[in-house]
């Protein structure tokens, strides 16, 4: 445990003030600005769904864009940046020469990615009410009262858990191969496949890049399955990645 804490503290110091941290603010801010401008220009569209309250429609629209497009691309870029800290400066040999288990370094990278993903999602949750307040200033705004905190915080948390397999896969690729292009191509390809896959099918529920969107747009049964399957898949892929990392030589 002490080795893990030391490795995580090193990751924290390396990430301080980097682009990887700033992306956790810029990515959700972009989604809020785009979603708010769309709702601002068509405020009555939030009231067209008779089965959902306007606040829920607004929240679901933003979370769907976040989980289906921005989050997979963000994880792709963040994992490439995290692994690049060692690949670009030839730091792997230095790290692996330290008196720490190799698994501690790999686990610290995964923990850093989970922290960055959680931070970005938290920023999104904090910005959603601000976007809703701007919509309230428009004429005939359907949004009234405070947002349903429990509703969208629960979905946001499910999105983080559903993204765990994608984090594990992208982190494995980014660390396993020196070229960041391979990590970027795999993430972008996975995102496009997830976007083009019909929702509700078994493939969409099991495809790592499509799990966050299913967690947002699926029914409660699908959401529960995605959360359990996502956490289980993360553990399996993370252990396989740590095993491969412990037996390879890095330049």
C-alpha positions as CSV (number, residue, x, y, z in Angstrom):
1,X,0.0,0.0,0.0
2,X,2.9,2.4,0.8
3,X,4.4,1.7,-2.6
4,X,1.1,2.4,-4.3
5,X,0.7,5.7,-2.4
6,X,4.2,6.8,-3.4
7,X,3.6,6.0,-7.1
8,X,0.3,7.9,-7.0
9,X,1.9,10.9,-5.4
10,X,4.5,10.9,-8.2
11,X,1.7,10.8,-10.8
12,X,0.1,13.8,-9.0
13,X,3.3,15.8,-9.1
14,X,3.9,15.0,-12.8
15,X,0.3,16.0,-13.8
16,X,0.3,19.3,-12.0
17,X,-0.4,22.2,-14.4
18,X,-0.3,19.9,-17.5
19,X,-2.7,19.8,-20.5
20,X,-4.2,16.6,-19.1
21,X,-5.6,18.5,-16.1
22,X,-6.8,21.5,-18.1
23,X,-8.7,19.2,-20.5
24,X,-10.8,18.1,-17.5
25,X,-12.2,21.6,-17.4
26,X,-12.1,22.5,-21.1
27,X,-13.9,19.3,-22.3
28,X,-17.0,19.6,-20.1
29,X,-17.1,23.4,-20.6
30,X,-17.3,22.8,-24.4
31,X,-20.2,20.4,-24.0
32,X,-22.1,22.8,-21.7
33,X,-21.5,25.8,-24.1
34,X,-22.7,23.8,-27.1
35,X,-25.7,22.2,-25.3
36,X,-26.8,25.5,-23.7
37,X,-26.6,27.4,-27.0
38,X,-28.7,24.7,-28.7
39,X,-31.3,24.8,-25.9
40,X,-31.2,28.6,-25.8
41,X,-32.1,28.8,-29.5
42,X,-34.8,26.3,-29.2
43,X,-36.0,26.4,-25.5
44,X,-39.4,24.8,-26.3
45,X,-37.7,21.7,-27.5
46,X,-37.0,20.8,-23.9
47,X,-40.8,20.6,-23.3
48,X,-41.7,18.4,-26.3
49,X,-41.2,15.1,-24.4
50,X,-44.4,14.4,-22.5
51,X,-42.8,11.6,-20.5
52,X,-39.8,13.6,-19.2
53,X,-39.6,16.8,-17.2
54,X,-37.7,19.7,-19.0
55,X,-34.8,19.5,-16.6
56,X,-34.4,15.8,-17.3
57,X,-34.5,16.4,-21.0
58,X,-31.8,19.0,-20.7
59,X,-29.7,16.8,-18.5
60,X,-30.1,13.8,-20.7
61,X,-29.2,15.7,-23.8
62,X,-25.9,17.0,-22.3
63,X,-25.0,13.6,-20.7
64,X,-25.7,11.8,-24.0
65,X,-23.3,14.0,-25.9
66,X,-20.8,13.7,-23.1
67,X,-20.9,10.0,-22.7
68,X,-21.3,9.1,-26.4
69,X,-18.7,11.5,-27.9
70,X,-16.6,13.7,-25.7
71,X,-15.8,11.2,-22.8
72,X,-14.4,8.5,-25.1
73,X,-12.3,11.0,-27.0
74,X,-11.2,12.6,-23.7
75,X,-10.1,9.2,-22.3
76,X,-8.2,8.5,-25.5
77,X,-6.3,11.7,-25.3
78,X,-5.7,11.5,-21.6
79,X,-4.3,8.0,-21.7
80,X,-1.9,9.0,-24.5
81,X,-0.8,12.0,-22.5
82,X,-0.3,10.0,-19.3
83,X,1.8,7.3,-21.0
84,X,3.6,9.9,-23.1
85,X,5.1,11.4,-19.9
86,X,7.2,8.3,-19.7
87,X,7.5,7.3,-23.4
88,X,8.6,10.8,-24.6
89,X,11.2,11.3,-21.9
90,X,12.5,7.7,-21.8
91,X,11.5,7.5,-18.1
92,X,10.3,3.9,-18.0
93,X,13.7,2.5,-17.3
94,X,14.2,5.0,-14.5
95,X,10.8,4.2,-12.9
96,X,11.3,0.5,-13.2
97,X,14.7,0.8,-11.5
98,X,13.1,2.3,-8.4
99,X,12.6,-0.1,-5.4
100,X,8.8,-0.3,-6.1
101,X,6.8,-3.2,-7.5
102,X,6.1,-2.7,-11.2
103,X,2.4,-3.2,-10.5
104,X,2.4,-0.1,-8.4
105,X,3.4,2.1,-11.4
106,X,0.7,0.5,-13.6
107,X,-2.0,0.9,-10.9
108,X,-0.9,4.5,-10.3
109,X,-1.5,5.3,-14.0
110,X,-5.0,3.7,-13.8
111,X,-5.7,5.6,-10.6
112,X,-4.6,8.8,-12.2
113,X,-6.9,8.2,-15.2
114,X,-9.8,7.4,-12.9
115,X,-9.2,10.6,-11.1
116,X,-9.0,12.7,-14.3
117,X,-12.2,11.1,-15.6
118,X,-14.0,11.7,-12.3
119,X,-12.8,15.3,-12.2
120,X,-14.0,16.0,-15.7
121,X,-17.4,14.5,-14.9
122,X,-17.6,16.5,-11.7
123,X,-16.9,19.7,-13.6
124,X,-19.7,18.7,-16.0
125,X,-22.1,18.2,-13.1
126,X,-21.3,21.6,-11.6
127,X,-21.7,23.4,-15.0
128,X,-25.0,21.8,-15.9
129,X,-27.1,23.9,-13.4
130,X,-25.3,27.0,-14.6
131,X,-26.3,26.2,-18.2
132,X,-29.9,25.6,-17.0
133,X,-29.9,29.0,-15.3
134,X,-29.0,30.6,-18.6
135,X,-31.9,28.8,-20.3
136,X,-34.2,30.2,-17.6
137,X,-33.4,33.7,-18.7
138,X,-35.0,33.1,-22.2
139,X,-38.6,33.9,-22.9
140,X,-41.0,30.9,-22.4
141,X,-38.3,28.8,-20.8
142,X,-39.7,25.4,-19.8
143,X,-37.0,25.0,-17.0
144,X,-38.3,25.9,-13.6
145,X,-37.1,25.3,-10.1
146,X,-33.8,23.6,-9.1
147,X,-32.3,20.7,-11.1
148,X,-32.9,17.1,-10.0
149,X,-29.5,16.6,-8.4
150,X,-30.1,13.0,-7.5
151,X,-31.2,12.2,-11.0
152,X,-28.3,13.5,-12.9
153,X,-25.6,12.8,-10.3
154,X,-26.7,9.1,-10.3
155,X,-26.4,9.0,-14.1
156,X,-23.0,10.8,-14.0
157,X,-21.7,8.3,-11.5
158,X,-23.0,5.4,-13.6
159,X,-21.2,6.9,-16.6
160,X,-17.8,6.9,-14.7
161,X,-18.2,3.3,-13.8
162,X,-19.3,2.3,-17.3
163,X,-16.1,4.1,-18.7
164,X,-13.8,1.9,-16.6
165,X,-13.3,-0.9,-19.2
166,X,-12.5,1.8,-21.8
167,X,-10.0,3.4,-19.4
168,X,-8.3,0.0,-18.9
169,X,-8.1,-0.9,-22.6
170,X,-6.8,2.6,-23.6
171,X,-4.3,2.6,-20.8
172,X,-3.0,-0.8,-21.8
173,X,-2.6,0.3,-25.4
174,X,-1.0,3.6,-24.5
175,X,1.6,2.0,-22.2
176,X,2.2,-1.2,-24.2
177,X,3.2,0.7,-27.4
178,X,5.4,3.7,-27.6
179,X,3.6,5.3,-30.5
180,X,0.8,7.6,-29.3
181,X,-0.8,7.3,-32.8
182,X,-1.9,3.8,-32.1
183,X,-3.7,4.8,-28.9
184,X,-5.3,7.7,-30.7
185,X,-6.4,5.6,-33.6
186,X,-7.9,2.8,-31.4
187,X,-9.8,5.4,-29.3
188,X,-11.2,7.3,-32.3
189,X,-12.1,4.1,-34.1
190,X,-13.8,2.7,-31.0
191,X,-15.8,5.9,-30.6
192,X,-17.0,5.9,-34.2
193,X,-18.0,2.2,-34.0
194,X,-19.9,2.9,-30.8
195,X,-21.7,5.9,-32.4
196,X,-22.7,3.9,-35.4
197,X,-23.9,0.8,-33.4
198,X,-27.6,0.6,-32.9
199,X,-28.5,1.2,-29.2
200,X,-30.1,-1.5,-27.3
201,X,-28.3,-4.4,-28.9
202,X,-26.1,-6.8,-27.0
203,X,-23.0,-5.6,-28.8
204,X,-23.6,-2.0,-27.8
205,X,-24.0,-3.1,-24.2
206,X,-20.7,-4.9,-24.2
207,X,-18.5,-2.7,-26.4
208,X,-16.2,-0.7,-24.0
209,X,-16.6,2.6,-25.9
210,X,-20.4,2.3,-26.0
211,X,-20.9,1.5,-22.3
212,X,-21.0,5.1,-21.0
213,X,-23.7,6.1,-23.6
214,X,-25.7,3.0,-22.6
215,X,-25.4,4.0,-18.9
216,X,-27.1,7.3,-19.8
217,X,-29.6,6.4,-22.4
218,X,-30.5,2.8,-21.4
219,X,-33.3,1.7,-19.2
220,X,-32.7,1.0,-15.4
221,X,-32.1,-2.7,-16.2
222,X,-29.5,-1.9,-18.8
223,X,-27.9,0.7,-16.5
224,X,-27.5,-1.8,-13.7
225,X,-26.0,-4.4,-16.1
226,X,-23.6,-1.9,-17.5
227,X,-22.3,-0.8,-14.1
228,X,-21.7,-4.4,-12.9
229,X,-20.2,-5.6,-16.2
230,X,-18.1,-2.4,-16.5
231,X,-16.5,-2.8,-13.1
232,X,-15.9,-6.5,-13.7
233,X,-14.4,-6.0,-17.1
234,X,-12.2,-3.3,-15.7
235,X,-10.7,-5.6,-13.1
236,X,-10.0,-8.3,-15.7
237,X,-8.4,-6.0,-18.2
238,X,-6.4,-4.1,-15.5
239,X,-5.0,-7.4,-14.1
240,X,-4.0,-8.6,-17.6
241,X,-2.4,-5.2,-18.3
242,X,-0.5,-5.2,-15.0
243,X,0.7,-8.8,-15.8
244,X,1.9,-7.8,-19.2
245,X,3.6,-4.7,-17.8
246,X,5.5,-6.7,-15.2
247,X,7.1,-9.0,-17.7
248,X,8.1,-6.5,-20.5
249,X,11.1,-4.4,-20.9
250,X,10.6,-0.7,-21.7
251,X,13.2,1.6,-23.4
